[in-house]
Amino acid sequence: MFKKIAKAGKYLGQMANLMVGIPDYDNYVQHVKLKHPDQEPMTYEEFFKERQEARYGGKGGTGGFRCC
């Protein structure tokens, strides 16, 4: 029962992040490991800040971060 509640909580967190334009961190880490094995993935804090800046026009208002 606790496993189901924890899993539901994880999905709700992912949904909330997607609603504000922040992709799932676990998927990001998996993508970097598969497509860019020579790079170290960002920490969750770095990832969150990067996504917020890209979403809301940080870094001089350019936004538009794309990995690939």
C-alpha positions, 0 to 999 in steps of 0.5 A: 500500500505504501508503495502505491502511495509513494508511486502516486506521489511521484507521478503527481510531482512529475505532473506538477513539474510538467505543468510549469514546463520542467521536464522530469529529472529522471528522464533527463539523467537517463537521456544524458547517460544514453546520448551523451555518455561523455558528459556528467548530468547536472544536479537536480538543483542545476537542472531545475535552475536551467529549466526555469531560466529557459522557460522564463527567459533567463540568461539575457532573455534568450531562453530556448535551451535545447539539448540535441 
